[in-house]
């Protein structure tokens, strides 16, 4: 059984920072491609950032330069460092994992990020 557990969400003022963590279990972490999605009220779920098993990253245009995705294979954890947060970043953030590039088979339950004006 593959499990993904997110942590680090919360309430922050505009301009502030948060770091989300996603801990994986039940699978060899180093083989996984990892991603962070978010879904805001009334919006479609959006891929925010992704990192391959080889360490290649990509970002949505809306967060590029503000967010950084990274992974720590020794601790089976992927991170999303979010800086210069804006109210439009408010969403539920989901950790996702998969064996194939851009195909995510496993999902966390999500963590709420709320950015006040």
Buried (B, 14 or more C-beta within 10 A) or exposed (E): EEEBBBBBBEEBEEEBEBEBBBBBEEBEBEEBBBBBBBBBEEEEEBBBBBBBBEEEEEBBEEBEEBBBBBBEBEEBBBBBBBBEBBEEBBBBBBBBBBEEEEEBEBBBEBBEBBBEE
